[in-house]
């Protein structure tokens, strides 16, 4: 009798082992096929020894999901890897879409992980203690005018704002426009945290403000967190009060 396959969509968190969930490690150990973006696979090489490993480059998400489903339908236990949380800008959504598009009955388990925003927030202190939004500045899959609208609404609502994909080699104006939008609704002294490689060995943390944030290096490995009107910096920590009485 043919073994029933299964798909684990695994969020491995920032990448360091201490920030991976027990369930994520279990899912990878149970799988006999591991599929993912090469950079993420490299973070877990020691966990995938003896398994079939299929890695690929960026912009091949649909291809990876179709291959994952093919392998599961052959009877394999397959783990498809995302950094952070698989359900937050990760592979969970497209994996489920591919499954239903192909009318498959293969079981899919989404295994959550620590998000980049959560990792950056922890590195900074406690900037996301009140209502916050997470907005990607990449216009590869979303029209820039819609992103601008979301930035404007988040600033008007005095949300704490975590920015993903803030700047790349070929995409530099978005972070500049985002700052201009924020300055219309937030004080120039609003605290800003810039975290590169959050919770990885080469983590870099910068505490600054809205006026000066662009004076620091920002790239695709960076998460930028902009505080709300109550956020402050104290002893090297970025803190947003929740409202508890002290």
C-alpha positions as a printed NumPy array, in Angstrom:
array([[ 0.   ,  0.   ,  0.   ],
       [ 1.335,  3.422, -0.992],
       [ 2.386,  5.669,  1.893],
       [ 0.329,  8.838,  2.267],
       [ 2.409, 11.953,  1.764],
       [ 2.26 , 15.119,  3.833],
       [ 3.509, 18.681,  3.512],
       [ 4.969, 20.729,  6.359],
       [ 5.241, 24.449,  5.604],
       [ 7.888, 25.352,  8.157],
       [ 8.784, 28.771,  9.517],
       [12.334, 28.524, 10.83 ],
       [12.346, 31.959, 12.477],
       [15.384, 34.227, 12.113],
       [17.612, 31.216, 11.439],
       [19.564, 30.613, 14.638],
       [18.669, 27.287, 16.226],
       [17.718, 28.732, 19.615],
       [14.944, 30.717, 17.936],
       [13.379, 27.763, 16.116],
       [10.333, 26.1  , 17.628],
       [10.46 , 22.487, 18.766],
       [ 7.703, 21.686, 16.264],
       [ 9.699, 23.219, 13.403],
       [12.672, 20.999, 14.226],
       [10.39 , 17.956, 14.546],
       [ 8.792, 18.649, 11.158],
       [12.174, 18.931,  9.457],
       [13.323, 15.72 , 11.131],
       [10.179, 13.866, 10.045],
       [10.476, 14.973,  6.432],
       [12.494, 12.953,  3.95 ],
       [12.436, 15.757,  1.361],
       [13.405, 19.362,  2.147],
       [12.588, 22.144, -0.328],
       [13.332, 25.847, -0.065],
       [15.218, 28.964, -1.046],
       [18.945, 28.136, -0.875],
       [19.771, 30.856,  1.672],
       [17.228, 29.409,  4.125],
       [18.277, 25.815,  3.512],
       [21.855, 26.804,  4.359],
       [20.677, 27.874,  7.831],
       [19.551, 24.323,  8.653],
       [22.14 , 22.211,  6.783],
       [22.937, 20.188,  9.885],
       [19.271, 19.138, 10.209],
       [18.907, 17.878,  6.646],
       [21.812, 15.435,  6.396],
       [20.761, 12.23 ,  4.614],
       [17.587, 13.772,  3.198],
       [16.759, 14.768, -0.353],
       [17.359, 18.515, -0.464],
       [16.049, 20.663, -3.305],
       [17.   , 24.331, -3.204],
       [16.347, 27.126, -5.664],
       [16.704, 30.866, -6.107],
       [14.324, 33.738, -5.535],
       [11.174, 34.304, -7.623],
       [10.489, 30.566, -8.012],
       [ 7.855, 30.264, -5.288],
       [ 5.121, 28.721, -7.447],
       [ 7.594, 26.271, -8.954],
       [ 8.74 , 25.221, -5.472],
       [ 5.161, 24.679, -4.299],
       [ 4.253, 22.585, -7.325],
       [ 7.366, 20.463, -6.798],
       [ 6.518, 20.114, -3.104],
       [ 3.035, 18.872, -3.969],
       [ 4.429, 16.483, -6.583],
       [ 6.778, 14.945, -4.018],
       [ 4.012, 14.616, -1.415],
       [ 1.722, 12.951, -3.955],
       [ 4.5  , 10.395, -4.544],
       [ 4.219,  9.507, -0.849],
       [ 6.992, 11.646,  0.614],
       [ 6.952, 13.648,  3.82 ],
       [ 7.992, 17.065,  2.541],
       [ 9.102, 20.178,  4.432],
       [ 9.042, 23.433,  2.474],
       [11.022, 26.062,  4.329],
       [10.372, 29.752,  4.994],
       [12.358, 32.127,  7.152],
       [10.434, 33.873,  9.898],
       [ 6.821, 32.701,  9.994],
       [ 5.648, 30.721,  6.962],
       [ 2.278, 32.493,  7.134],
       [ 3.733, 36.024,  7.167],
       [ 5.106, 36.879,  3.707],
       [ 6.109, 33.222,  3.558],
       [ 5.215, 30.071,  1.64 ],
       [ 2.021, 29.032,  3.449],
       [-0.402, 31.024,  1.302],
       [ 0.912, 30.021, -2.103],
       [ 1.311, 26.394, -0.975],
       [-2.371, 26.231, -0.016],
       [-3.373, 28.   , -3.234],
       [-1.428, 25.482, -5.326],
       [-2.998, 22.577, -3.433],
       [-6.55 , 23.801, -4.044],
       [-5.816, 24.839, -7.628],
       [-4.718, 21.249, -8.307],
       [-7.608, 19.825, -6.217],
       [-5.259, 17.719, -4.098],
       [-6.241, 16.044, -0.822],
       [-2.672, 16.084,  0.536],
       [-2.503, 17.194,  4.176],
       [-0.697, 20.471,  4.805],
       [ 0.501, 21.53 ,  8.245],
       [ 1.68 , 25.123,  8.641],
       [ 4.36 , 25.333, 11.35 ],
       [ 4.737, 28.885, 12.704],
       [ 7.991, 30.652, 13.456],
       [ 9.27 , 33.895, 14.968],
       [ 8.714, 36.718, 12.486],
       [11.344, 39.228, 11.427],
       [ 9.272, 41.963, 13.077],
       [ 9.127, 40.057, 16.377],
       [12.859, 39.329, 16.243],
       [13.704, 42.964, 15.488],
       [11.343, 44.178, 18.195],
       [13.001, 41.937, 20.784],
       [16.434, 43.154, 19.714],
       [15.325, 46.761, 20.192],
       [13.558, 46.25 , 23.511],
       [ 9.771, 46.562, 23.407],
       [ 8.689, 48.927, 20.609],
       [ 5.609, 46.939, 19.502],
       [ 3.788, 46.823, 22.831],
       [ 0.732, 48.564, 21.379],
       [-1.177, 48.368, 18.08 ],
       [ 1.17 , 47.972, 15.14 ],
       [ 1.202, 47.325, 11.421],
       [ 3.655, 45.408,  9.246],
       [ 4.096, 46.79 ,  5.739],
       [ 6.406, 45.558,  2.997],
       [ 7.899, 48.274,  0.809],
       [ 8.519, 45.826, -2.042],
       [ 6.351, 46.712, -5.033],
       [ 7.191, 43.499, -6.87 ],
       [ 3.774, 41.973, -6.106],
       [ 1.873, 45.025, -4.826],
       [ 1.285, 48.322, -6.631],
       [ 3.279, 51.166, -5.085],
       [ 0.251, 53.47 , -4.894],
       [-1.531, 50.916, -2.723],
       [ 1.54 , 50.651, -0.481],
       [ 1.601, 54.446, -0.186],
       [-2.051, 54.403,  0.879],
       [-1.307, 51.814,  3.557],
       [ 1.655, 53.851,  4.841],
       [-0.505, 56.955,  5.022],
       [-3.296, 55.175,  6.904],
       [-0.868, 53.612,  9.36 ],
       [ 0.745, 56.99 , 10.055],
       [-2.611, 58.765, 10.469],
       [-3.699, 56.045, 12.906],
       [-0.568, 56.539, 15.043],
       [ 0.352, 52.866, 14.655],
       [ 3.792, 51.515, 15.385],
       [ 5.009, 50.533, 11.918],
       [ 7.382, 47.696, 11.041],
       [ 8.766, 47.971,  7.518],
       [ 9.843, 44.849,  5.638],
       [11.954, 44.888,  2.445],
       [12.723, 48.574,  2.986],
       [15.452, 49.028,  0.384],
       [17.377, 47.077, -2.238],
       [20.1  , 47.803, -4.787],
       [17.537, 48.625, -7.461],
       [14.787, 50.026, -5.239],
       [15.826, 53.02 , -3.17 ],
       [13.063, 55.644, -3.314],
       [10.39 , 53.716, -1.382],
       [11.993, 54.152,  2.047],
       [12.476, 57.857,  1.276],
       [ 8.807, 58.264,  0.332],
       [ 7.725, 56.294,  3.391],
       [ 9.666, 58.689,  5.64 ],
       [ 8.083, 61.702,  3.899],
       [ 4.622, 60.261,  4.531],
       [ 5.414, 59.576,  8.188],
       [ 6.758, 63.102,  8.73 ],
       [ 3.379, 64.517,  7.713],
       [ 1.729, 62.773, 10.663],
       [ 4.493, 61.951, 13.153],
       [ 6.989, 64.153, 14.98 ],
       [10.499, 64.199, 13.53 ],
       [11.722, 63.049, 16.959],
       [ 9.685, 59.815, 16.75 ],
       [12.012, 56.937, 17.702],
       [13.066, 54.577, 14.93 ],
       [14.822, 51.238, 15.331],
       [16.874, 49.786, 12.485],
       [17.807, 46.126, 12.865],
       [19.869, 44.151, 10.361],
       [20.03 , 40.35 , 10.593],
       [17.766, 40.291, 13.627],
       [18.653, 37.476, 16.06 ],
       [21.443, 36.169, 13.855],
       [25.132, 36.14 , 14.732],
       [25.894, 39.317, 12.748],
       [22.97 , 41.312, 14.155],
       [23.279, 45.113, 13.969],
       [21.05 , 47.495, 15.952],
       [20.666, 51.242, 15.445],
       [18.452, 53.546, 17.494],
       [17.639, 56.836, 15.812],
       [14.627, 59.004, 14.972],
       [12.435, 59.836, 12.   ],
       [14.495, 62.903, 11.107],
       [17.782, 61.   , 10.928],
       [16.785, 57.455,  9.934],
       [18.014, 57.765,  6.345],
       [21.519, 58.624,  7.544],
       [21.988, 54.943,  8.393],
       [22.469, 51.896,  6.183],
       [19.205, 50.15 ,  5.322],
       [18.926, 47.127,  3.026],
       [16.85 , 44.009,  2.346],
       [18.177, 42.289,  5.476],
       [16.886, 45.164,  7.595],
       [13.642, 45.651,  9.497],
       [12.772, 49.258, 10.325],
       [10.416, 49.896, 13.247],
       [ 8.888, 53.363, 13.581],
       [ 7.338, 54.145, 16.948],
       [ 4.026, 55.786, 17.789],
       [ 3.523, 59.111, 19.587],
       [ 4.269, 57.539, 22.977],
       [ 7.361, 55.523, 22.054],
       [10.617, 56.55 , 23.723],
       [14.221, 55.43 , 24.063],
       [15.727, 54.757, 27.49 ],
       [19.107, 53.204, 28.321],
       [19.528, 51.855, 24.802],
       [16.055, 50.325, 24.615],
       [13.107, 51.383, 22.444],
       [ 9.915, 51.211, 24.489],
       [ 6.248, 51.788, 23.678],
       [ 4.047, 51.979, 26.81 ],
       [ 1.059, 49.631, 26.82 ],
       [-0.822, 51.829, 29.271],
       [-0.3  , 49.961, 32.519],
       [-0.128, 52.106, 35.636],
       [ 3.245, 52.056, 37.358]])
